[in-house]
């Protein structure tokens, strides 16, 4: 007799759920069961869970699901996802499992997968608390605006995520990321934020799921403790551990406006940097920025070992409150500057440069909540 029997009307119902859950599953696991989906069939339909011990996702499907024999199984995640991905939408999927294997039948397609005991699947204790509503737009803007500056250095693990803390005003949250060479910060309106919300460091792997969460609900609910974070949308719960560490006082490295700012067409600047970087064998090499007294910016890229050079000149506008732009030469990592420019939406970008040794403030004239910092490089 089957210990688990579930029928789903179409692969189209299950496919997006498995795709979301698979984002949690690591491709290589030293613990075999972490490479499995935990499937539970019951009165509420079928729930698909996945975990990597640091993150845990549970997605429930109710519509189009018939549970004949309630139960739970742990089935290989990659195999199941690939099977369902390739099945035609016209046939219903039937799962029949005993203690050792699960049969999957869809039309004339039949599969059998080995299973592991569902009781061995690790669980993450649920966070208590009602949480608060977070606009989906806030999550997508954080992902788009600051993730490029997250550090990948394991020695400074506390920089391997986005620092999320209360803003200077009620109803605001500030998100910042830095790797010590660049920094990006954005302030977002979250009216329901509790006054006592702790400042937390959200791991980069969890931030990478923000767009997915935002796509499921306009106002997902979020619960934050000092050790974990939880997102909830209709039918889905995502939990994650937080990075245990103290984020540095990043405000100390943000320079005050110098009074010398250049306004440049953002896309033209990005395209020019991308073009001249072709000659550089070292993708982390510096590009020299030369601002002259004719309101022009000349960018120079070079690979001295091959005697290869590239340069391009763009017109620069002064900001309304500047009488003149400084004549200055300064170097920046070309890739870092491109990443920064691509995270900004406006047509024009503002570069505030005090001198050749000072960090540059990169600002979006259309969004005063955004600021990015790039440290200079020797050229």
DRENROLUM-943436 format. One line per field, with one value per residue (C-alpha): residue number from 1; residue in one letter; x, y, z. Coordinates in steps of 0.02 Angstrom, whole numbers, plus 50000, padded with zeros to 5 digits. Layout:
# DRENROLUM-943436
pos: (NUM; ...) $
code: (A; ...) $
c1: (X; ...) $
c2: (Y; ...) $
c3: (Z; ...) $
***
This chain:
# DRENROLUM-943436
pos: (1; 2; 3; 4; 5; 6; 7; 8; 9; 10; 11; 12; 13; 14; 15; 16; 17; 18; 19; 20; 21; 22; 23; 24; 25; 26; 27; 28; 29; 30; 31; 32; 33; 34; 35; 36; 37; 38; 39; 40; 41; 42; 43; 44; 45; 46; 47; 48; 49; 50; 51; 52; 53; 54; 55; 56; 57; 58; 59; 60; 61; 62; 63; 64; 65; 66; 67; 68; 69; 70; 71; 72; 73; 74; 75; 76; 77; 78; 79; 80; 81; 82; 83; 84; 85; 86; 87; 88; 89; 90; 91; 92; 93; 94; 95; 96; 97; 98; 99; 100; 101; 102; 103; 104; 105; 106; 107; 108; 109; 110; 111; 112; 113; 114; 115; 116; 117; 118; 119; 120; 121; 122; 123; 124; 125; 126; 127; 128; 129; 130; 131; 132; 133; 134; 135; 136; 137; 138; 139; 140; 141; 142; 143; 144; 145; 146; 147; 148; 149; 150; 151; 152; 153; 154; 155; 156; 157; 158; 159; 160; 161; 162; 163; 164; 165; 166; 167; 168; 169; 170; 171; 172; 173; 174; 175; 176; 177; 178; 179; 180; 181; 182; 183; 184; 185; 186; 187; 188; 189; 190; 191; 192; 193; 194; 195; 196; 197; 198; 199; 200; 201; 202; 203; 204; 205; 206; 207; 208; 209; 210; 211; 212; 213; 214; 215; 216; 217; 218; 219; 220; 221; 222; 223; 224; 225; 226; 227; 228; 229; 230; 231; 232; 233; 234; 235; 236; 237; 238; 239; 240; 241; 242; 243; 244; 245; 246; 247; 248; 249; 250; 251; 252; 253; 254; 255; 256; 257; 258; 259; 260; 261; 262; 263; 264; 265; 266; 267; 268; 269; 270; 271; 272; 273; 274; 275; 276; 277; 278; 279; 280; 281; 282; 283; 284; 285; 286; 287; 288; 289; 290; 291; 292; 293; 294; 295; 296; 297; 298; 299; 300; 301; 302; 303; 304; 305; 306; 307; 308; 309; 310; 311; 312; 313; 314; 315; 316; 317; 318; 319; 320; 321; 322; 323; 324; 325; 326; 327; 328; 329; 330; 331; 332; 333; 334; 335; 336; 337; 338; 339; 340; 341; 342; 343; 344; 345; 346; 347; 348; 349; 350; 351; 352; 353; 354; 355; 356; 357; 358; 359; 360; 361; 362; 363; 364; 365; 366; 367; 368; 369; 370; 371; 372; 373; 374; 375; 376; 377; 378; 379) $
code: (X; X; X; X; X; X; X; X; X; X; X; X; X; X; X; X; X; X; X; X; X; X; X; X; X; X; X; X; X; X; X; X; X; X; X; X; X; X; X; X; X; X; X; X; X; X; X; X; X; X; X; X; X; X; X; X; X; X; X; X; X; X; X; X; X; X; X; X; X; X; X; X; X; X; X; X; X; X; X; X; X; X; X; X; X; X; X; X; X; X; X; X; X; X; X; X; X; X; X; X; X; X; X; X; X; X; X; X; X; X; X; X; X; X; X; X; X; X; X; X; X; X; X; X; X; X; X; X; X; X; X; X; X; X; X; X; X; X; X; X; X; X; X; X; X; X; X; X; X; X; X; X; X; X; X; X; X; X; X; X; X; X; X; X; X; X; X; X; X; X; X; X; X; X; X; X; X; X; X; X; X; X; X; X; X; X; X; X; X; X; X; X; X; X; X; X; X; X; X; X; X; X; X; X; X; X; X; X; X; X; X; X; X; X; X; X; X; X; X; X; X; X; X; X; X; X; X; X; X; X; X; X; X; X; X; X; X; X; X; X; X; X; X; X; X; X; X; X; X; X; X; X; X; X; X; X; X; X; X; X; X; X; X; X; X; X; X; X; X; X; X; X; X; X; X; X; X; X; X; X; X; X; X; X; X; X; X; X; X; X; X; X; X; X; X; X; X; X; X; X; X; X; X; X; X; X; X; X; X; X; X; X; X; X; X; X; X; X; X; X; X; X; X; X; X; X; X; X; X; X; X; X; X; X; X; X; X; X; X; X; X; X; X; X; X; X; X; X; X; X; X; X; X; X; X; X; X; X; X; X; X; X; X; X; X; X; X; X; X; X; X; X; X; X; X; X; X; X; X) $
c1: (50000; 50065; 50127; 50118; 49997; 49969; 49900; 49933; 49828; 49972; 50162; 50129; 50067; 50219; 50355; 50372; 50365; 50511; 50608; 50591; 50633; 50784; 50864; 50897; 50971; 51160; 51224; 51356; 51315; 51417; 51252; 51149; 50977; 51011; 51004; 50822; 50651; 50542; 50365; 50219; 50043; 49899; 49735; 49812; 49877; 50061; 50205; 50378; 50524; 50709; 50852; 51039; 51040; 51061; 50905; 50739; 50593; 50420; 50293; 50117; 50005; 49819; 49730; 49739; 49805; 49723; 49799; 49745; 49868; 49941; 50123; 50297; 50447; 50621; 50652; 50809; 50784; 50879; 50800; 50623; 50645; 50717; 50578; 50440; 50526; 50521; 50344; 50207; 50076; 49930; 49954; 49923; 50065; 50038; 50158; 50151; 50284; 50324; 50466; 50603; 50553; 50432; 50345; 50304; 50179; 50125; 50032; 50144; 50298; 50347; 50491; 50551; 50664; 50747; 50693; 50765; 50670; 50570; 50604; 50789; 50756; 50821; 50698; 50726; 50627; 50499; 50523; 50385; 50305; 50179; 50307; 50277; 50237; 50381; 50342; 50401; 50482; 50596; 50663; 50695; 50780; 50897; 50942; 50970; 51059; 51178; 51217; 51358; 51461; 51447; 51616; 51661; 51811; 51789; 51910; 51793; 51635; 51536; 51545; 51471; 51296; 51186; 51178; 50996; 50957; 50834; 50849; 50871; 50684; 50535; 50469; 50636; 50760; 50939; 51026; 51213; 51348; 51535; 51690; 51811; 51845; 51669; 51509; 51327; 51188; 51002; 50865; 50691; 50519; 50449; 50307; 50264; 50442; 50441; 50535; 50641; 50697; 50878; 51015; 51057; 51174; 51077; 51186; 51212; 51132; 50972; 50975; 50984; 50808; 50732; 50671; 50586; 50497; 50447; 50373; 50253; 50168; 50158; 50184; 50267; 50279; 50448; 50501; 50674; 50766; 50949; 50989; 50861; 50748; 50583; 50483; 50305; 50193; 50031; 50085; 50271; 50383; 50568; 50683; 50868; 51003; 51090; 51276; 51337; 51455; 51473; 51459; 51589; 51543; 51527; 51475; 51655; 51710; 51574; 51650; 51550; 51505; 51660; 51572; 51651; 51535; 51527; 51363; 51387; 51269; 51265; 51246; 51377; 51500; 51464; 51481; 51645; 51721; 51664; 51744; 51916; 51931; 51950; 52136; 52166; 52221; 52196; 52009; 52041; 52159; 52135; 52064; 52129; 51999; 52063; 51949; 52013; 51968; 51868; 51732; 51788; 51824; 51956; 51967; 52125; 52147; 52314; 52403; 52586; 52650; 52572; 52590; 52402; 52301; 52124; 52049; 51886; 51827; 51654; 51578; 51545; 51420; 51445; 51312; 51212; 51299; 51475; 51573; 51703; 51754; 51921; 52065; 52110; 52178; 52114; 52108; 51964; 51939; 51845; 51736; 51689; 51638; 51534; 51446; 51404; 51339; 51232; 51147; 51082; 50923; 50935; 50999; 51129; 51253; 51344; 51527; 51587; 51778; 51877; 52052; 52152; 52171; 51994; 51850; 51722; 51539; 51428; 51252; 51088; 51017; 50842; 50857; 50931; 50916; 51054; 51240; 51389; 51573; 51725; 51900; 52033; 52172; 52349; 52379) $
c2: (50000; 50173; 50279; 50435; 50461; 50630; 50684; 50855; 50910; 50975; 50994; 51180; 51188; 51104; 51169; 51348; 51284; 51166; 51301; 51416; 51280; 51225; 51396; 51338; 51169; 51166; 51073; 50984; 50921; 50824; 50784; 50682; 50730; 50915; 50872; 50820; 50901; 50861; 50831; 50826; 50781; 50823; 50914; 51078; 51001; 50970; 51065; 51068; 51108; 51133; 51184; 51209; 51224; 51413; 51444; 51353; 51372; 51294; 51315; 51247; 51205; 51183; 51208; 51062; 50940; 50780; 50688; 50506; 50445; 50581; 50566; 50635; 50585; 50654; 50641; 50692; 50876; 50887; 50728; 50780; 50957; 50897; 50769; 50894; 51025; 50909; 50840; 50906; 51013; 50907; 50758; 50751; 50691; 50548; 50514; 50343; 50307; 50166; 50159; 50145; 50229; 50348; 50311; 50461; 50437; 50568; 50505; 50374; 50433; 50330; 50358; 50285; 50381; 50321; 50413; 50447; 50443; 50605; 50608; 50635; 50798; 50943; 51075; 51257; 51315; 51444; 51624; 51684; 51853; 51934; 52027; 52182; 52221; 52261; 52338; 52218; 52365; 52390; 52213; 52227; 52396; 52328; 52182; 52297; 52439; 52368; 52184; 52218; 52291; 52138; 52066; 51886; 51883; 51744; 51824; 51972; 51869; 52013; 52100; 51950; 52021; 52175; 52275; 52319; 52442; 52576; 52739; 52910; 52941; 52838; 52720; 52705; 52564; 52586; 52448; 52454; 52340; 52364; 52262; 52394; 52456; 52513; 52547; 52564; 52629; 52655; 52718; 52646; 52684; 52541; 52623; 52468; 52443; 52419; 52549; 52416; 52325; 52270; 52306; 52142; 52075; 51975; 51847; 51876; 51707; 51764; 51936; 51845; 51780; 51952; 51965; 51796; 51848; 52015; 51927; 51827; 51967; 52157; 52167; 52011; 52003; 52004; 51956; 51999; 51939; 51959; 51788; 51753; 51834; 51769; 51815; 51758; 51771; 51676; 51495; 51523; 51544; 51581; 51586; 51623; 51635; 51802; 51839; 51849; 51996; 52182; 52287; 52425; 52608; 52635; 52818; 52863; 52822; 52921; 53090; 53248; 53337; 53429; 53563; 53495; 53379; 53319; 53274; 53140; 53039; 52874; 52755; 52846; 52834; 52649; 52610; 52705; 52614; 52447; 52485; 52542; 52400; 52281; 52319; 52274; 52097; 52122; 52145; 52228; 52358; 52543; 52664; 52841; 52979; 53151; 53300; 53456; 53640; 53623; 53522; 53359; 53189; 53082; 52899; 52799; 52611; 52526; 52359; 52408; 52230; 52224; 52410; 52418; 52576; 52639; 52807; 52901; 53077; 53127; 53298; 53343; 53465; 53559; 53551; 53713; 53763; 53736; 53880; 53761; 53580; 53529; 53484; 53314; 53143; 52992; 52804; 52685; 52498; 52491; 52343; 52422; 52582; 52484; 52386; 52549; 52634; 52483; 52490; 52666; 52698; 52883; 52948; 53058; 53015; 53137; 53110; 53211; 53212; 53317; 53269; 53125; 53033; 53051; 52927; 52977; 53000; 52929; 52995; 52978; 53154; 53081; 52980; 53066; 52904; 52824; 52849; 52746; 52765; 52707; 52709; 52775; 52668; 52715; 52738) $
c3: (50000; 49955; 50099; 49991; 49846; 49765; 49595; 49519; 49370; 49265; 49267; 49241; 49421; 49497; 49382; 49449; 49628; 49600; 49510; 49661; 49786; 49686; 49712; 49891; 49845; 49829; 49676; 49778; 49952; 50077; 50165; 50039; 50102; 50069; 49885; 49905; 49906; 50054; 49990; 50111; 50057; 50172; 50194; 50133; 49971; 49939; 50018; 49939; 50053; 50023; 50137; 50139; 50330; 50317; 50212; 50213; 50092; 50101; 49960; 49969; 49820; 49852; 49685; 49564; 49694; 49755; 49903; 49909; 50040; 50154; 50197; 50166; 50061; 50021; 49833; 49735; 49692; 49527; 49457; 49501; 49437; 49272; 49248; 49281; 49173; 49022; 49043; 48927; 49013; 48955; 49070; 49256; 49369; 49491; 49634; 49720; 49851; 49970; 50095; 49964; 49801; 49719; 49554; 49446; 49305; 49180; 49026; 48946; 49042; 49194; 49314; 49476; 49596; 49756; 49912; 50085; 50249; 50264; 50450; 50417; 50325; 50432; 50487; 50536; 50686; 50635; 50690; 50803; 50774; 50659; 50555; 50450; 50269; 50152; 49981; 49846; 49758; 49908; 49891; 49705; 49724; 49856; 49743; 49594; 49684; 49813; 49785; 49662; 49806; 49921; 49967; 49924; 50041; 50168; 50292; 50311; 50320; 50396; 50227; 50134; 50136; 50140; 50302; 50333; 50471; 50523; 50426; 50501; 50491; 50547; 50414; 50324; 50303; 50243; 50145; 50114; 50045; 50031; 49993; 50052; 49875; 49834; 49928; 49880; 49992; 49968; 50084; 50060; 50128; 50234; 50331; 50434; 50499; 50688; 50790; 50874; 50715; 50741; 50616; 50528; 50394; 50265; 50171; 49986; 49944; 50030; 49949; 49782; 49819; 49847; 49667; 49682; 49843; 49767; 49615; 49723; 49818; 49816; 50005; 50075; 50263; 50347; 50522; 50588; 50742; 50785; 50709; 50573; 50444; 50375; 50220; 50195; 50042; 50006; 49996; 50030; 50182; 50163; 50313; 50324; 50454; 50467; 50468; 50647; 50650; 50674; 50517; 50507; 50527; 50341; 50361; 50399; 50221; 50133; 50087; 50101; 49938; 49877; 49775; 49616; 49523; 49343; 49259; 49125; 49016; 49108; 48960; 48856; 49001; 49028; 48842; 48829; 48978; 48909; 48741; 48799; 48926; 48779; 48771; 48954; 48988; 49174; 49199; 49367; 49294; 49320; 49193; 49201; 49206; 49151; 49181; 49091; 49096; 48934; 49020; 48939; 49016; 48932; 48986; 48951; 48967; 48941; 48946; 48960; 48935; 48762; 48729; 48697; 48730; 48711; 48749; 48727; 48767; 48826; 48859; 49040; 49113; 49274; 49407; 49428; 49590; 49525; 49447; 49376; 49371; 49443; 49327; 49395; 49347; 49443; 49416; 49443; 49423; 49258; 49307; 49472; 49386; 49260; 49397; 49483; 49326; 49281; 49451; 49418; 49319; 49274; 49108; 49193; 49329; 49444; 49491; 49639; 49644; 49768; 49709; 49635; 49801; 49867; 49845; 49715; 49758; 49621; 49633; 49541; 49516; 49507; 49667; 49819; 49920; 49816; 49840; 49785; 49830; 49730; 49798; 49676; 49601; 49560; 49373) $
***
